Amino acid sequence: MKKINTKASHCLEYAALRAVELAVNLIPRGLALALGASAGRLLCLFGVYRKIVQKNLDHVALWDKSEASKITPKLYRNIGRYAVDFLRRSRKLPPHRLHDYGVYQNARAAGKGTVMVLAHFGNWEILASIWGKQTDDLNVVAKPMGNPLVESWLLEKRTAQSVNTIYTKHALRGMLTALKRNGVAAILIDQYLGGSMGAPAPFLGKTASTVRTVAGLVLKTGAAAVPIYAIMRGDGSYDIHFFAAEQPAALEGQGEDAAINAIQAQHNDILSGWIRQYPEHWFGWFHRRFRGYLDYN
């Protein structure tokens, strides 16, 4: 096992994280959510990532300036609320409802493995706590954190929820192994990915470099792709939605690249639908999602 890097900055960051974690676990959930929302508003007030958020909103141009100005404060409020629930260790799960759960059950029954298609939308982290307890052989693709102390904490948290972590450098091999045994592999696909691992695909009406791994695995293995999200309502309860993403028609006769592009476009179209409906719940606004097509300087 590699020795953990204990640089002072890492220790301070980790100590702050654990202090916040302790604080939100000492008070009732309703109060903690309210404080999380207030913390989000402060981040908005101080302009943290505001420039990137604004550039992304202007680039997709789906809402006029008046509407976009209302999305932004709600976005920051929501990220604070979701962070609180992620940090809480309560044995009692938050109130939740599963919608179209049969889509997932049918995918598992097919026996070719299941890819859960995720986005930085709603509370993707809490899915392991709620839905993950009802499944088996759950594997999540994750990029290791820069702070090894925080990464160790995250790994322990996932492991306690019976989730196996596949790190991004082993993503293809790890996902393929899980699918071959009819396991479940969950991966976020809404971030920029350059190089040979990414390919241009339509996203929110614009072109964005999108991970090819999921589409390639679905095409070659016949695994089912099931997009899923967990969104928090105003009362603090969650709605978890499962979506069917059958392979697009007319893939026969197409070359491999064209078929992968068609599947990528289908998945991005589903995610884009979520974002158009609930833009204040997509935290990709904080990312340089359209790098290569939009100047973030």
Order of alpha helices (4+ residues) and beta strands (2+ residues): alpha-alpha-alpha-alpha-beta-alpha-beta-alpha-beta-alpha-beta-alpha-beta-beta-beta-alpha-beta-beta-alpha
